[in-house]
Amino acid sequence: MSNPSPSPSQAMAGDHRVPLVGGLFALAIALAAYHIHDVLDGASLWSALTAANPLDVHAILLRDSLLPRIAMTLLCGSALGLAGTLTQQVLRNPLAEPMTLGVFPGAYLALMCAELWLPGWLSSGRELIALAGGATAMLIVFALAWSQRMSSLGVILSGMIVCLYCGAISLALSMSHFDLLQGLMIWGGGSLDQTGWHASRHLLAGCAACALATWLIRRPLGVFDAGDATARNLGISVGFTRFLVLLIAVALTACVVSAVGVLGFVGLAAPPLVKLAGARRLRDRLLWAPLLGAALLWATDELVRFVSTADVFSAYLIPTGTVTSLLGVPLLIALLPRLRSRPTLDHAAPVAVTPIHVWTRAPWWLASTAVICLLSLAVSRDGEGFRIATFAQLDTLLFWRLPHLASALAAGVLLAVAGTLMQRTTANPMASPDLLGVGSGGALGIVVTLFGVADPGPGALFAGCAAGALITLVVLMGLAQRASFAPERLLLIGVAISSLFQAVVCALMASGDPRAGLMMNFMVGSTYYVAPAAAWTSIGVAIVALCVAPLTARWVLALGLGGEVAASLGVSVARARFIVLLFASMLVATATLLVGPLSFVGLIAPHIARMSGGRRPLAQLYLSAMVGASLMVLAEWIGRQVVFPQEMAAGLVATLLGGPFVIVLALRRPAVGEHR
């Protein structure tokens, strides 16, 4: 049953729906009036609306651009507000919405693939393609969260990891089709520009159909407030109803993304805000959440347009969807305490772990690293196929290939060591520079340096990267401390930070700034642009890291047992954790300059090292370094061959290869004794 209605006195005391929604609409209307006045440039509004003069530029801009944009904004905001309400209702999850469930990135990726390889399908089946992509992404999320009994944290964590992986694939496609990069980035960032009323009418029809379907199932939908068991006792087919409601939400999202691209987190904000404002009952939320979504998006879009007129931003295009993501990620982190805890898995069947002695695998990994390095140097592809270089050819090519090999080797070692230290120190098997957002913070520091310094050199880039990684780590630790360092919450905060970084990158790529191309070289992790001096310096840093890391072994071992146990052993927990993580962040900053912020090597390598017998900190650390070096050098070699004669960045290849491993690893049940 739905929650009982509040008394009139309670409703009057806590009902702020009209001021909230009305205030946002008033702000949007005031800014829209300013923009309309600016477009008309003294012409009559009535004449512009009624006259059909094809030579009147002001009237054309008003009727065919500005007003359709306002209509599209209102429709998109309403659709996302309704989609967020539906998903949060049936999943009973305050963070469920099209972005956090992976629907937006999945739909966007499907449309991108269709635009590149099946452009003829877009003219007639754009919404169906987006629907298929979004539904597939959501099914993957639910399949991953099933092992976690569909807990709130399990669903959202699965969704955010799928978002991250879909974003990496989209970036790979954009890099391999650079001529389409800027157009795809602008559209993918959520651009609301319109050139007529056709798209708005099309979206209106889709939204009306979904609203009608929602109205028809409103009664069984309201019973979800009382829980699945009560709904079943009342004769409601819970599974079918949930499937139908989620299908409506995906359809709404598909209509939006096919029309304007990605507008993330509007569906996350609207439902909880209207509930806090007084819309306690579902029927009220179904009305007020779309209204608030429309007001939020309209006000945001008008503010973006107003800011774009300033001299500082007048030369850049700022997609509205990017701004909603920038605002939505802090909201996601703020709502994180409302999530239900992860379900207990104490009754799960234990998985036996076969003990493996570390020295039986260490020589194997050392030999593998040497073989892969030789493969990278000697085997390459040309117009006639693969070739094995002779000694004379190898001597000629060594000046070019050796720096690439050295930078990939160093990056793999640095990320693996940093990942091992992070996992051990936080007692979190999913901690890594990629998923905790430390690498993304370092990359954001690079972006700030590129756009803030006139002629940034290697020292300035490293300083910016190190500062970004350190600030991110401090913020992450501060937020995690409030959650008692719960592994799943720490990970979700880190993935949210990575999503925030992706939004910033999309905004800068869509801006048209010529420095965006230089920024992309750092973001995708291409060793092609690493200078020999930087490559040999990174090798030196990796050697220093391998020499210094053993000095932290006692702290790392104690912190892995928990803060209380470490304190009882005489370890200053706060100081030890800060020093170890500071050291790790410096390693991440160096690696980020070489291969970008996302490669998953820092997550994968420590786990493979543990499976290879590296249970103790030092054994795991050195084994992990070998594994990381092998993986990154292999990724660098594959990147040179797979799209020959072009090159795919090593960091990007490592992400694509490691993504499935990460997704499976993220929510699998730990084996008994696995993390000891």
N, C-alpha and C positions, 0 to 999 in steps of 0.2 A: 504494500500500500504506500501511497505517497505520504509525506510528512504532514502532520496536522497543520492547519492554517494558523498563523499567529493571530493573537487577539488584536482588536482594533488599536488598543493603546500601544502594543508592541510594534505593530506595523507602522503606526504614525511616528513612534519614537525612532525607529531604525530604518525607515523607508527613504532612501536617498536616490532612487532611480531617476526621477525626473530631473533633479539638479545635476546629476552626473551626466546623463545622456544629453539633456538640454544644454548644459554648459559646453560640451564638446561640439554639439551642432552649432551653437552660437559662435564659437571660435572659428569653425570651418566656414560658416556663412560669411563672417566678417572678412576672412582672408580671401574667400572666393569673390566677394564683392570687389575687393581691391584688385584682384587679377582681372575681373571682367572690365572694370574701369580702365585698367591699363591696356587691355586688348582693344577696347573700343576707341581709345585715344580721343575722347570728346564726342564721338558719334552717338546717336540716339540708340538706346537699348531696344526700344520698341521697333524702330525701323530695321535694326539688325536682325531681329527675330522674325519680322513679317515680310520684309522686302526680299525679293528673289534676284537681286542684282548679282550676276556672276563675276562682276569686276570689283565688287566691294570686298576688299581683303579683310577688313575688320569683321564684317558679318560672317564671312566664310570661317575665319578662325574661331569665332564664337560658336556658330552653329555646328561646325563639323569637327572641332577639336576640343574646345574647352568644355562645352556642355556634355558631349559624349564621354569625356574623361570623368566628369563628376558622376554621371550615371553609372559608368563602369566601376568607379570607386565604391559607390554605395552598394551596388550589387555584389561585388567581391567581398566587401566587409560583412554584409549580411550573410552571404553563403558560408564564409569561414566561421562566423559566430555561431551559426546553426550547426555546422559540422563539428565544431569543438564541443558544443553542448551535447550532441548526440553521442560522441565517442566517450566523453567523460561520464555520461549517464550509464551507458551499458557496461563500461569497463570499471566504473566506480573508482576512477583514477583522476585526480585533479590536474595531472600533467599530460593527459592524453589529448592530442590534437593532430591535425594532418602532418605537421612538421616532425613532432617527436615520435610519431608512429611510422615515419619513413615514407609516407604517402607522397608528399611533395617531391622529395628527391627521386623517388622511383618513377613518378609521372614525368618529371623533367628529363630524366635519363632516357625514358622510352621515346619521348618526343625528339630528343637530340639524335638518337639512333635512326629514327624514321626520317628526320630531315637530312641526315648524311647519306643514307643508303636506300630509303624508300620514300623519296619526296612526293611521289604521286599519291601516296596514301593520305598525306596531310590535307589535301584539298577536300576530301570527302569524309575522312574518319579521324579527325584530329582528337575529338573528345574520347572516342573509343580507344585510341592508342594511349592517351593519358590515363584512361580508366584501367586499362590492362597493366600498365606500368605501376600505377599506384596500388592496385589490388595485389599484384605480385609481391611488391615490397612489404605490404602489410602481412601477407601470408607468411613470408619469411620471418618477419618479426614475431608473429604468434608461434611459429614452429620453434623458434629459438627460446621463447619464453615459456613454452610448454613444460620444459624440464624444471622450471622454477614455479610450477603450478600457477602460472599466469599472475604472479604477484605484481603489484604496482611497479616496484623497482625493476623486476625482471622485464616487464613489457617496455618500460621507458628506456632502460639500458640497451635492450635489443634494438629498439627504434633508433636511438642515437648512434649506435655503432653502424647500423645499416645506412643511416644518413651519411656518416663519415666515409663509408666505403663507396656509396653511390657518388658522392662528391669527388672522390679520387678517380673513379672511372670517367666521370664527366670531364674532369680536368685532363685526363689522358686523351680523350677524344678531341678536346679542344686543341691540345698541343699538336696532335697529329694532323689536324685540319686547321692550321693557323689562319688561313684566309677567312674562315668563318668565326674566328675566335671572338672578335669584339661584338659582332651581332648577337652571337649566342649568349655572351656574358650580359649584354644589356637586357635581352629578353629574359634570361634566367634570373636576373636580379630583381625582377618584378617591375617592369616598366608599364605605366598606366597610360602612356600617350595613345591617343586615338585619332583616326582619320575618317570618321563617319560613325553612323549609328548601327551598322550591321552587326558588329561584335557584341554590342550591348543588347540588342534584340535577341541574339542567339543565346547569350548568357541568361537573359531574363526567362526565356522559355525553359532552359534547363533548371534554373532555380525554382521556378513555379512548379515543375513536375516533382522535384524533390520535396518541396514544401507540402504539396498535396499528399505525397506518400507519408511524410512525417505526421500529418494531421490524421491520417487513417489509422496509424498504429500508436496514437498518443496514449491510449488507455493502458495497453500492456507495457508500454515504455515506462509509464509512471510507477509501475509496480517494482521496478528494479531498485528503487530507493530502499525497499524493505529487504533486499537480498535475493539470491537465486532460489534458496529453499522455499521462501514464502511464495515466490512467483510460481514455482512448480506446484506447490500445494493448491494454488488458485487455478490450476489447469492451463497455465501459459507455457508454451514451448520456448524455453529460455534460449536454447541454442539457435533455433530458427529465427527468433526475434532479434537476438544479438547479431546474427549474420545479416539480416535484412537492414537493420539500423546502420551497421558498419558499411554496407554496400551503398546506402544513401549518402553517408559521409564521404566515401571515396568518390562517388559520382559528383558531389558538390565540389570536391577538391579538383577532380579532373576537369570540370567546366572552367574553374578559375585558372588553373595552370595552363590550359590550352589557349586561354584568352590573353593572359597577361604575364605568365611566368610564375615565379615562386614568391609568395607573400607570407612568409613564415610568422608564426607565433600570434597572429591576430586571434585565431581560434583558441589559443591558450589563455589569453588575457580576458576576453569578453565574459565567458561563463562565471569564473570565480568573482570577477568584479561586480557583476549584477547580483550575484548571490549575496555578497557582502553588503551591497546597497539595499537589499531588502527583498529580492526575488527568491523566496525560499522554495516555492512550489515549482514543479517541473513546467507546468503550463505557463507560468510567469517567465521562467528562464527561456523557454522556447520563443517567447515574444521579445523579451528585453535583450537577450544576448545578441540576436541579429541586429537589433537597433544600435546597441553599443558597438558591435563590430563595425557597422557602417559608419558610425560617428568617429570611432577611433581611426579607421583607415582614411576617412575623408580629411579629418583634422591633420593627420600625419602627412598626407599627400600635399595638402595646402601649405603646411609648414615647410616641407621639402622644397616646394616651388618658390616659397618666399625666401628661404635661405639661398636658393640657387641664383636669385637676382643680385645677391651681394657681390661686390667686386672680387672677393677672394675665391668664390665658387662659380662665378659666372661662366668660366671657360670649361666647366666640367658638367657631365651628366650624372646626376645622383639618382639611381633607381630607388623607388619608394620601398620595394620589397627588402632591399638591403637595410634600410633604416628600421623597418619593423623587426628584422632579425637582431639588429644592434640593441633595440629596446627589449626584445623578448627574452634574450639569454639571461640578463640580470633578473628578469621576472621568474624565469624557470628556476634559477638558483634560490630565489626568495621563497618560492613555493615548495622547494624540496623537503622541508620538515613535515609537510602535510602528507607525504607518502607513507603508506603502510610499510612495515618492516618486511624484510625478506623472510619467506617461510622457512621454518626449521626443516632441515634435511637429515635429522638424526636417524630417521628410520630408513634411509636409503641403504640399499644393499652395498656393503663395502666392496671396494675394488682392490684386489691384491696387487701389491707392487713387488716386482721381482728385483732383488738387490743386484746392482751392477757396480763393479769396482771401477773407480774413475780411471785408473791407469790402463784398463783394457780398451777404453774409448779415446783417451787423449791422443795417442799416436795416430789413430785413425783420422781424427779431425785435423791434426797437424798435416798429415799427408794429403787429406782432401783439400785443405787450404792451398798447399803448394801446387797440386794438380790444377785447381781452378785458376790460380794465378798464371800458370803456364798456358792454360787454355785461353785466357784473356789476352795474353801477349801474342800467341802464335797462331791462333785460329780466327779467321775473319771471313767475311762474306764480300763478294764482289758481284759484278753483273752476270757472271757465269755460274755462281754458286759459292760454296764454302771452299776456302783454301787454307792449307797449312803453310805458314811462312818458312822459308829456308833460313839458315843462319845469316846469310847476307841480307836478306829482306828484313829479318828481325832486327839486325843491327841498324838498318836504315830507319825503321819505324819506331825504334825504341824511344827516341826523344819525344815522340808524340803520345805513344801508348803508356809509357811508364808513369807519367804524372797522373793520368786517369786511374791507373791501377793503384797507385800509392794513395790517392785521395779516397777511393772506394774502400781500400783496405783499412785506412785510418778511421774513416767514418763508421765502418762496421764494428771495429774494436771499441771506439768511444761510446757508441750507442749501446752496445752489449754491456760494457762495464757500468755505464750509467743506469741502464735498466736493472741490472742485478742489484746495485746499491739501493735503488728506489724500492724494488720489491722486497728486499730484505729489511730495509729500514722502516717501511710502513706496514710490514707484515701483510702485504696485499699482493697476491699473485698476478693481479691484472694491472699493477702499476707499471708504467713505462713512460718515457718522454713523450710518446705519441698520444696515448690515451689520457694522460694527466694534463695535457695541454702545455707542458713546459717547452717543447719544441715549437709549438705554435706561438707561444709568448716570445720566444727568441726571434722567430721569423717576423713577428709584428714589430719587434725592435729594429730589425733590418729595414722594414718598410718605413718606419718613422725616420730612420737615419737617411735613407735614400731621398725622402721627400723633404727632409728638414736641413740637410747639409748640402751645400752647393756642389762640392766635389769630394764625395766620401771615399777615403782610401780603405785598405784592408783593416787597418787599426781601428778606424771609426766604425766600420761595419761590425767588427768583432765586439767592440765596446757596446754598440747598440744591441746586438744580439744577446750578449751576456746580461745586460741590464734588463732586457725584456724577459729573458728566462728567469732571472732572479726575482723580479717583481711578480711574475706569474706564480712562482713557487711560494713566495711569501703570502700572497693572497690565497692561494690554494690551501696552504697549511693553516692559515687563519680560519678559513671557512670549514676546513675539515676538523679542526679542533673543537668547533662548536657541535659537530656531529660525532664527537668521540672517536674520530678517525675510522668510522665504519667504512669498510672497503668499498661497498657498492655506492655509497653516497660520495665518497672521495672520487671514485671513477666517474660518476655521472657529472660531478662538477667539472672534472677535467675535460670530458667530452664536450660539455657545454662551452667551455673556453675555446676548444678547437673549432666548434661551430661558429662562435663569435669571430674568430680569426678568418674563417672561410668567408663570412659575410663582408668583412673589411676588404679582403682580396677581391671579391666580386665587385664591390663598389669602386675600387681603384682601377680594376681592369675595364670597367664600363665607363670610366671618367674620360677616356680619350687622352690622358696625359702620356706624353712620349716616354716618361720614365717607367710606365707600367710594364713595357716590354723588358726592361732591365730587371725590374722586380720579379718578373716571371722566371727569369733564369735562376734566381735564388729559391723561388718557391717550389719549383718542380724537382729540384735536386739533380741538376745536370752537372756531371763532372767534366763535361766538355769545356766549360769556361774556367776551370780551376787552373791558375797559373802554376808553373813548376815550383816557384818559391813557396806558394801557399800549400802545395801538396807535400813538399818535404817538411814544412813546418808542422803540418797536421800529423805526419808520421812521428815527429819528435814529441808532440803533445801526447800521442797515443802511447809511446814508450814511457813517458813520464807518468801517465795515468796507471800503467801496469806496474810501475815501481812504487807509486805512492799508495795505491789502493790497499795493499796488504796492511798498511799502518792503521786502517780503519776496521780491520777484521774483528777485533774484540767488540767494538761498539756495534758493528753490524750484527754480529751474532746475538748480543744481548738485546738489541732493539727488536730483533725478529721474534723474541719470546714475549714481547709486550712491554709497555712502559713501566708497569708496576714491578715486573720481574727484573727489568734492567736497572731500575732504581735500587732494588734490594741487593743487586750485585755491585753497587757502588758507582754506577754510571750516571753522570749528569744528563738526564734524558733530553732536556730542551737543547742544551749546548751540543751534545753529540749528534742529535738529529739535524740540527741546523748546519753543522760543519759538514756532515756527510752529504746532505742534500745540496749544500752550496757547491761542494766539489763536483757532485753529479751534474749540477746545472751548468758549470763551466765546461764540462765535457760535452754536454748537449749543445751548448752555444757553438763550440767548434765544429761539431758534426753538422749542425743546421746550416752553417755557412757552406758546407760541402754538398750535402744531399737533401736539403730542405727539411721542413718540419715534420713530415709524415712518411714513415717507411715501415713501421711495425717491427723493425729489427730489434729495437730495444725491448720489445715485449716477447718476441718469439725466441730469441737466442737464449735467455736465461732458462726458459722452460725446456728447450732441447738439451741444454747442458745438464739440467736436473735429471731428465730422462736418461742421459748418458752416464749417470753415476755421480754427478757433481752435487752432493748433498751439503757438504760443508761450505762455508762462505768462500774461502780462497779457491777451492777446487771448482766450485760453480763459476766463480768470476773468470778464471783463466780458460776454462772450457767454453764459457759463454763468449769470451773474446775471440776464440778460434771460430766458433760457429758464426758469430756476427761478421767476421772478416770474410768467411766463405760465402755467406748469403749475399753480402753487399757486392763483392767482386763478381759473383755469378749474375746478380741483377744488372750490373754495369755492362757485362758482356752480352747478356740477352738484349738489353736496350739498344746496343749497337747493331744487332742482327735482325730484330723482329720487324722493323720498319725501314730497312735499308732502301735507299741510301741516306735516309734521315736517321735521327737518333732519338730514342725515347729515354728520358732521364732515369738514372739509376734509382733515385728515391721513389719515383713513380712506379717503376717496374717492381721494386721491392714491396710497395704497398699493394699492388694488384696481386702479386703472388702470395703475400702474407695475409691478405684480407680474409679468405675463407678459414685459415687457421685461427685467426683472431676471433671470428664470429663463433666458431665451434668452441674455442677455449673460453669465451666470455661467460657462458652460462652452463658449462658442463659441471657435474658434481665432482668435487675433488676426491681423489683417491685417499685412502687411509694412509696417514703418514707422509703424504706427498710434500707438504710444505715444511717439514721439520728440518 
